[in-house]
């Protein structure tokens, strides 16, 4: 039986084996525009070719003063990490320990990032694959204009990149069907391994935190290599505990300024009636969007096919984290 408890085998401190895959490619002279869902790849998708993107893209943020690098994987607590603790250096209300988004179009910035990879502490967060997929859908569908048609969860789960494809279509005014661009949608459904591995498949981080408990769900591996028989033992969150551990590790490094030991504010975008008292409301779901308190209902019954398709789409995440 395969369950999410195996996540514990790599959470926390890990052995860093080199720089992130996309950083290596950029340092070799590859252009950001060629690596981040280029037009030719989009055209192929719209024509029916479901080829993988040309790179394992992931944004990196850096603090030279505090000698740390954060790999910002969408929908894995990045909003809580930034808005709830570090802050982005470009916003007016920022802290001394804010993080600077590395400009991948600036080769000087890229080479500096690469040169500091071994010395600086590199960290990121992972998340329960099934929960992340539901969160992605609820978030990204809110950027699709209603007149262009509401994408159902059953459609989305078959191929999450469809939520980006729809942005290539136009509304009645000849404008994009999305209020955010293609890149935004595609990037937010990208696998977590894009923000964790080197080109050689080694760990690119020193530490991995958990956005949700490794006990959030259980998957059973069948003899033919597929996942089935979903169990739901309950949701427990580990973000706060893991974040305290992260700050403790960072503050134990000699010669580096100490970070505040305050708890981060957990920031959520999704308006949920199930635990609304715990959330900082950022956006509302469309009326009629399925949003059960038990998210695993979206992988059972009439949605059972979503379990197979999502685990296949994120097979790399499952292989690494579970």
N, C-alpha and C positions, 0 to 999 in steps of 0.2 A: 504494500500500500504506500502510495506517495502522498504525503500531506505537507502542509506549509511549515511544519516544525523543522524541516530540513533547512529552512532559511537561516536558522541559527548557526549553521556550520560556517557561514562566512560573515555574519553581521559583526560589527565592531571592527577591531584592528585586523587588517589583512596585509599580505606582502605585496607591495607595489612593484610591478614588473616593467614599468616604462610609461611613456606619455600616451594620452588618449589617441585613438586611431585617427580621428579627424585632424587633430593638432599636428600629427606627423605628416599627414598629406599636405596640409597648408604650409608647413615648414619646408616641404620639398618643392614648393612653388605652385601648387594647385590653387586655383581661384575659388573663393567662397561661392561665387555664382555657379560654378561648375559642380559643386558638391551639395548645395542645398536645393534639392528638387528643381533642377534646371528645366527650361521650357521643353526640351526634347523628351525628357522623361515624362513630363505631364502629357504631352501629345501622345506618347506611346500608351499611357494609361487610358486616356480618353478613347483611344482606338481599340482598346480591349487587351493590350499587353500589360500584364500585371507584374512586370519585372521589379525587383527590389530597387530602391533608390541607389544612386551612384556612390553614396558614402554613408557611414554610420555617424550622422551629424549630431553634435551636442554642443551647447554653449558653455563656456567656462568663465568664471568670475574670479578675480584675484585681489588680494591685499598684500602689497609689498611690506607695509609696516608690520603686519601681523604674520607674514610669511605663510599664507594659506591660499589654497585654490579650491573653489567650490564648483562642482560639475552640476549644472542646473538642468536636471531631468524634469520635464513637464509632468504635472500631476503626481509628484512624489514629495509633497510638503514644501515645494519651492516657495510658495507664497508665505508660508509660516516662517521659513528660514529667513527670507528677506524682509517682508513687511513686519514680521513678528519679532525679529531680533537684529540682524545685521544692517539692513537697509541697503538700497542701491545708491551709489555715489552720485548719480545724476539727479536725484530728487532733492527738492529744497530742504525737506526735513530728513536729514541724514546724520549718522553718527560718525564719530572718529574712526570706528572700526567698520565702516561701510565697505561694500564690495564693488569693484569696478568691472564692468562687462568688457571682456577682451574683444577688441575690434579685429575680427578675422580678415578684414580687407586691408589691414595695416601689417605688412610683413615684419616691421620692427616690433610691434606688439606680440605677434605670433612667436617670433624668435626669442623674445624675452620670456614669454610663457614657457616655451620649450626648455630654455636654459635653467629655469627655476624649478622644473618638475621634480627633480630628485631631491632638492633641498627643502622645498616648501611642503607643508602638510596638505594632502589632497583628500577631499572627502565628498561624499554624495549620499543620497538616500534611495532606498528601494521601497516598493509597495506591492502588496498583494495584487497579483496580475488581474484577477477577476474583478476586484473592487476598482482597480484603476481604470479598467475598460469602461465600466459603468459611469464612473466619474468623468472620463473623457467625453463620453457620449452626451451626458447631461450638460456639460460645459460647452462643447463645440457646436451642438445643434442650436444653441442660443444665438449664434452668429449667422445663422442661415435665415434669410428673409422669408416670412411666411408665404408670400405670394409665389415663391419658387418651390413650395411643397415641403411638407414636414417629413424628414427622414425618420423612419421608425427604428427602434432598437433592433428589431429582427433584421432589417436591411443593413444597418451599421455593423452589427456584429459579424456579418459574413466577410466583410473587408473594411476595416476602419479607415483606410485611405479614401473611401468613397466620400467621406465628409469634407475632403479637400477637393475632390473632383467636381463636386457640385458648385464650387466657387468659380469654376471656369465657365459656367453657364451665365446667361444674362437675364435680368428682369425686364419688365415692360418698358423701362426707360433706357435700356441698353447698358445698364450698369451690372456689376458683378452681383450674383445672388447672395454673396456673403458680405457682412460688414467688416470682416477681417480678411486678409489675403490668403491665397493658397498656402504659402509657406507656414503661416500661423497654424492652419488646420492640420497640415501634414506633419509638422514638427511635434504637435501635441499628441499624436497617436504613435509616434516612433517608439521602438522597443527601448527598454531600460538599459540593455547591454551597450547601447550606443554611448552611454555616459559612464561606463564602467570598465571597458576593455581596451587594450592596446591593439595594434594591427595584428599582432601575433596571438591574440586571444588571452593575454595575461591581464591581471588586474592593473588598472591604471590609477587606483586610489590607495590611500593608506587606511581608510576607515569608511564603513558603510553603516548608515543608520536605517532604522525601520520606520516607515510612515505608519504602518499598521502592524498589528501582531502577526507573528508567524502562525498563530493558531486561529486565524480568521476563517479558514475554510480547509476542507480536506479533499484531495483528489485521489482517485484510485487509478493506477496504471494497469490497463488491460494487457493481455498477451500480445495483441497486435500493435501495441505502442500508443494507444489512444487513452484519453482521460475520460472517466465516467464515474457514476455512482457518487454524486456530490453529497457530502455531509455538511452540516452547519452547526459546529459546537459553540458558536458565540464569538462576539467581537471584543477584542481587547486591544487597546492602543498602546504603543511603546514609544511614540515620538518624543514625548516629554522626557522619559527616562533616558533614552538614547542621546537626546540633545544635551542633557546634563553631563553625561559621560563624555561627549565630544568636547564640551567646554573645559572639563577637567583635564582632559588629555592635552588640549591646546595650551592651557595655562601651566602645564608642567614642563613645558619646553624651556630650557635655559636661554637667556639672551633675547627673548621675545616678550613684548608687552602683554600684560594680562588682560583678558576680556572680562566684561561684567558677568557675574554668576547668576543674574536674574533669569527666571524662566521665560522662554519665548512665548508670545501670544499665539495660540493656535488659530490660524486664519483660514476660513472656509468660504468658498464662493457659492456653493450650492445651498439654496434655501430648502431646508428639510423640516417637516413637521415632527420628525421622530426625535430629534435632539436639538431643536432650534435654540434652546437656552445656552447651548455650548458654542454656538457659531457666531462669527462676525459676518453678517449678511452682505454679500457682494452682488449677487444676481439672482434673478427669479427664473424658474423653469417655465417653459411654455405650458399653457393650460392643456391638460390632457396627456402630458408626458408621463409615462409610467415611472413612478418613483417610490416603490415599496420600501417600507422600513427594513425589511429583510431583503437586501440586494440580491441574494442568491435566488430569489423567485424569478429573476431575469435569466436564469440558466436552467430552469426546470419547466416541466409541462410543455406548453406551446413554444417556449423559448429554448427547449433542450438542445437544439442544433447550435445555439450560441456557445455552449460549453466546448464543443468540438472545434468550432471555427476560431474562437478566441485563443484557445490553447495552442492551436496550430499556428496562428499569426504570431503569437508571442512564445514560440517554442524555444527560442534562444534565451529568453528571460527565465523560463522554467528550468532549462538545462543548467543555467548558472546558479540560480537562487534557490532551487528546490532539491 
